[in-house]
Amino acid sequence: MKATIVDLRYRMKDVLSAVDRGETVTVLYRGKPKARIVPISKKEALDKIINDPAFGMWKDREDMRDPAAYVRKIRQGRVFDL
C-alpha cells in the first residue's frame, strides 16, 4: 500500500489497519517514497520488551512486594498532623 502524508494525517486508522493485515505501507512525500511502515511480529515485540535492560529492574526490591502499600506510602504527606 502507498500512503501520502495527508493520508497519514487524516486516515491513520486505515493505514494501521493495513499494517495489521500484514501489509507494508510506503509513505510518499511529494510523490517520492520517504519511509516504510512495516508490521512487526508479536514475538519480536515481546522479545524486545523482555530483553530491555529496564525490564524487571525492581523485582528484588522488598518494598515493592505489596504495590498498594507502596503507593499508599509514597502518597503519604510529608508533614504529619499532630
C-alpha positions, 0 to 999 in steps of 0.5 A, spaced: 500 500 500 502 507 498 500 512 503 501 520 502 502 524 508 495 527 508 493 520 508 497 519 514 494 525 517 487 524 516 486 516 515 491 513 520 486 508 522 486 505 515 493 505 514 494 501 521 489 497 519 493 495 513 499 494 517 495 489 521 493 485 515 500 484 514 501 489 509 507 494 508 505 501 507 510 506 503 509 513 505 510 518 499 512 525 500 511 529 494 510 523 490 517 520 492 517 514 497 520 517 504 519 511 509 516 504 510 511 502 515 512 495 516 508 490 521 512 487 526 511 480 529 508 479 536 514 475 538 519 480 536 515 485 540 515 481 546 522 479 545 524 486 545 520 488 551 523 482 555 530 483 553 530 491 555 535 492 560 529 496 564 525 490 564 524 487 571 529 492 574 525 492 581 523 485 582 528 484 588 526 490 591 522 488 598 518 494 598 515 493 592 512 486 594 505 489 596 504 495 590 498 498 594 502 499 600 507 502 596 503 507 593 499 508 599 506 510 602 509 514 597 502 518 597 503 519 604 504 527 606 510 529 608 508 533 614 504 529 619 498 532 623 499 532 630 
